[in-house]
């Protein structure tokens, strides 16, 4: 069997399945990705370069699709190189979000195409229009948002099957295509990400924390409104005033991964920190930037309370990893989070209720033993539903074999 993976940031979501396939002597694995993609043992990786493409002459509605067509063209060349070398995939696994799927069916008409169906943009029940602090952009913005789905719709038409990591993410896709999509999460490495009462978190500043310390953790790829950074920051003055020994560890970059960009010359991180800076003890809040995986994991393992907030959007791996580490998670009562948290394995609070968020953090810090069973249920949820080696990877392998 020949497998081809197509993802601009390979291996991305595919790292576990690729590693499993590459160990099989009866399987050949190839991949196509951009210049940022990472080599993996047993995988023939063909990289493409997408140089600075100027799409300013295109209609604003069409600029994203224009850029995706340029990317698709580079993937076309990479596919042709594979085909000329004699590699013909039986199964292609690809993410449709960047236009890389556009030439797949043309070059390999007989391959089974399996899409990673992560998210489908829309104006109802999703991230757009959710937060009144950042109002919608009117009809033009809605049309542009609708057109962000163009390459995904073409890919859904071409594909044989789709995989979504959660039921809610599957539900964002048009009903006409949902019968093609099966829900299988990528999985969490529960043997690595586990509770550790002896863990020590060493910050880049040199400061160390242990389980005996009062520590509130918050993690996002980038600190921005879509992941509730602004709501978290606004809860901190009450928390820090009520719990004078509590320290706050904030892990994440200064950029913007999703949603609106900050005002020119600002970052979301600085904007919302400045809003509360005069009302907190600045020596007790620690912005780490992005950490190595081991340092990130130790932060989860020593956490007294972990806060995870999100608009209705793609569920972060960090939520599941925090549960696997036995964290006491306080999460936003939004649709993707409710699929995992149920007030038995974590605590749900309304996304916009800063007072309730601060109350629950304070309660958790003041009475840690009250939530011992919640931490145990958090870990058990991951063991029962998201265990990479014992549940998710076998499901994916069985799905592909069938």
N, C-alpha and C positions, 0 to 999 in steps of 0.2 A: 504493500500500500504506500502511496505517495501522498504526503500532506503538504499543503502550502498555507502559510500564515501571512496575512497582509495587514500591517498596522504601522503607521508612521513612527510610532515610538516603541516598536517591537523590543522585548516580548510583551510588555504591558500586562493586560489581563490574561494573556495566554501563557505566562511563564511556567505554571505548574503542569498544564497539559503538554506543553512542548517538551519539558524535561522528561515526562513519563514516556512520550512517544519516542524520543531520541534514544532511550535505553533499549528499545525493541529492535533487534537485529533485522527483523522482517519489514521494517518501516524506514522510508527515506523522508526526511523533513527539510523543507526549504522555507525561506521567509523573505519578504520584501518589506523594507522600511526606509525611512529617511536617514539622513546622516547622523541623527541622534540615536539611532537604534543600537542595541547592545548585542554583541556576539554571544552565542550559546554553544556549548559543546554538542557536537552531533548535528548541527544545523547549518545548512548552506544559506548564508545571508547575502542578499543582493540589495545594496543601498542605492538610493537615488538622491539627487540634489535638486531642491527647489530653490533656485536663486531668487533674488528680490524681484517679484513680479508686480508690475504696475497695472492695477485694474481700475485706476481712477477714471479712465475714459469710458468705462462701462456704466450703465445705469445703476444708481445706488441699490436698487432691488436685486440686480444681477451680479454684483461684485463678488459675493461669496461664491456663487456657482461658477463664475468665471475663474476664480482662484482654484476651485475644486477641479475644474477642467484642466488647468495647467498641471495640477498634481496628478490627475488621472493620466495625462500624457506621459509623465515621467514613469508612472507605474506600468504603462503600456510598453515602454522600452524595456523595463526590467522583466516583464512577463515574456516578451519576445526573446530576450536573452536566455531565459530559462527554457523556453520551448525549443530554441535552436540547439541547445545542449542536450536535448533528449529528455528533459524532465517534464513529465505530464502528470499533474496532480489528479488523484482520485477525489480528494476532498480539499476544498479551499475554505479556510476560516478567516473572516475579514470583518473589520469595523467599517460601517458605511458612512461615518461622520465627516470624512474629509475628501470625498471624491475618489478615493483609491479603488473603489469597487466598480467604477464606470466601465473599464475595459475587460473585466474578468470573463464575462460570458462570451465575449467576442473571441478571445484568444484560446480559452479552454471551454468549448461549448458542452463537453460531456462531463465535466466535473460536477460533483455535488457542492453547492455553495451554502455554507453555514454562517449566518451573520451574527455578530455580537450586537444585540438590540439593546443599547444602553439607555436611550432617551429619545423621545419624539417631542419636538417643540409645539407649544400650543398656548392659547391665551386664557384657557379656563382650567382651574384646578392644578396649576403648575406654578413655576417660579414667577412668571411674568404677571404683574398685577397683584401679587400676593402682599407686598409691603407698601402701605400707603405713603411711607416716607420717601419712596422713590417711585413717583407716579409713572404710569404708562405714557408712551409717546404718541398716542393717537392712531388714526387709521393707517398712516404711512408705516408706523412702527409695527403694526399688526401684519401688514402685508409682507414687510421685510422678514418678520419672524416666520411667517408661513413659508416663505421661500427658502428659509434655512433647511427645510426638510426635503428639498428637491432631490438631492443625490440619495438620500435615504429611501425615498419613495421608489426611485429607479432600482435601487438595490433590493428592496423588498419584492419588487416585481420579478427580478431576475433570480432571486435566491430559491433554494429548495426548503430550507429550514432556518429558524432563528433561535437564539438563546438569549434570555434576559436573566439577570442575576436575582431579581426580586419580582414578586407578583405586581407590585405597584408600578415598577418601571415597565413591565409588559403592558399594563393597562393604559399607558400613555400613547401606545401605538393605535392606529386606526383599527376599528373592530374587524374590518374586512381582512386584515393581515394577522390578527392575533391567533388564528388557528394554526398559523405556521410557527408560532413562537412557543418554546418550552422554557420553563423556569428552572434553571440550575445555577446556583451561585458558584463562583470560582473557588471558594473555600478558604478557611483560616487554618494556619499551621498551629494547631492547639498544643503540639509538643514543644514548640519554641515559645509561643505566646501563652504564658501560663502565670498564675500567681506565684510570687516569690517574696516571702516575708523578710528575707535577708537582703533584698535588692537595695542598691545605693544609686541615687541619681546624682550624677556630677554634671553641673551646668558649665557652659563655656566660660563663665566668669570664675569658675573654681569653687563655687558654693555647692555643698552637698546636702541632700535630703534623704531621709529614710522613712519607713512606714510609721515610725513613732511621731513624725512631724505632721502638722496640719498643712496639707497641700491641696489646692484646687488646681486641676489641670484643664487646659483647653487646647484643642488641636485642630488645625485646618491647613490645607496646602498653602493657601494664602488667606490672610486675615481680612475678611470682606463681609459685607452685609448678607450675601446669600447664605453664608454659613453662620449667621447670627452673631458675628463678632461685636456689632454695635450693641445688641441686647445684652450680651455677656458683660461688656465693659460697664454698662449702665447699672448692672446689679452689684458691681464690686464695692462702691462706697459703703453701702449698708453692711455688706459681708465683712469688710475689713475693719469697720468701726466696731462691729459686734464681736468679732473674733480677732483680737489684737495679736495673736500668735500665728494667724493664718498667712501663708505665702501663696502667691498665684504664679503658676508657670504657664506661659502662653507660647505655644509652639506653632510656627508657621511663617511664611514669607511675607514680604511687603507688597507683592504685586496683586494682580486681579486675575483670578482664574476664570470666573464666571460672572455674569451679570454686568452691571454698569461700571464704568471706570470712575475713579475718584476725580474731584475737581483738579484742574491743571496745577501742577506744582505740589500736590498733596498726595498722601497715601491714605487708604482707609485706616491703616494702623495708627498713623499719627493723628488723623482727624478725630477719631473717637477716644484715643488716649488723652488728647488735649482737652477734650470735653470734661473728663473727670479728674484730671491730674491734680487740681487744687484740693480735691476732696478725699484723697487717699494717701497712704504712706508709700511713697514711690520706691522705697528700699525693699518693699515686700512684694513687688510685682517684677517678674523676670521674663523678659522677651528673649527667647533663645534663637529666633530665626529657625531655619530648618536644621534638624539634628540628624546624626547618623542613626541607622535603624536601631542599633543596640542602645543608644542613649534615649531614643524615643521610647523604646520598650521599657527601660528602667523607670522613666517618668510615669508610665502607666502603672507599673508595679508598686510604686510608692504612693500613688495618688490616694488621697482621702476621699475626694469627690471629683468625678470627671464630668464636665459639661459638654454636651453635644447638641448643637442647634442647627437647623437647616430649613430653608424654604422647601416647598414640595419640589424636590429635585433628586438627582442621582444620590443614592445612599453611599456614604463614605465607608471605605474599609476601616477607617479608624474607629467607628462606632463598634463594629464587631470585634475588632482587636482589643478595644477597651473591655468589652464584656468577657472576652477570652482570658484576659489578664486578671479577671476578678474585680474589676473596678465597680464602685458604686456610681452608676451613670444617671445623671439627670438630663433628660432629652426633651426636645421640643415636641409638643403634641401635634405633629404634622404627619401626613399620610405615610411617607416612606419610613418614618421612625416608628409609628404605631404598628407596622408590620413586624417589628422585632421586639420593642419594649411594650410591657403590659401592666406596669405597676407592681408586678411580682418580681421581675428580674431587673427592674430599674424604675426610675420615677419620671413621669410625664408632667410637663408644665406648659401652659400656653406660650406660644412663641413670643408674644408681645407683652407678657405680664412680667415686668422686671421685678416687681415686689414679690410675687410668688416664687420666682426663680431664686431671689436672694433668701427668702424664708426657707426654702428647701435646702439650699446650700448650708445655711446657718444651722438648721436642725441636724443635718448629716454630720457636720463638724462637731456639734455639741454632744451628740448621742451616737457615736459610731457603732456601738454594739447592737443598737436597735436595728441596724441594717445588715447584720451578718448573713442572715438568710437570703437577703436580696443579692448580695455579692455571690453567694453560692448558686442561686438560680441563674444569675448572669452567666457564669461559667458553664452551667449545665445546658443552657440554651444553645450555646455554641457547640458543645459536645454532641448534642442531640440533632442539630440541624445544619451546622456549617463546618463540621470537621473535614478538613481538606483530604487527608489520607484515607479516611474510613467511610466518608459519605459523598462529598462533592466530586472528587476526582473519579471514584468508581462509577458514579452516575453519568458523568460526562463520557467516560470510556465506553460504558454500556450503550449510551445513546448513539455514539458514533458507529459502534459495531452493528447496531440494529439498522 
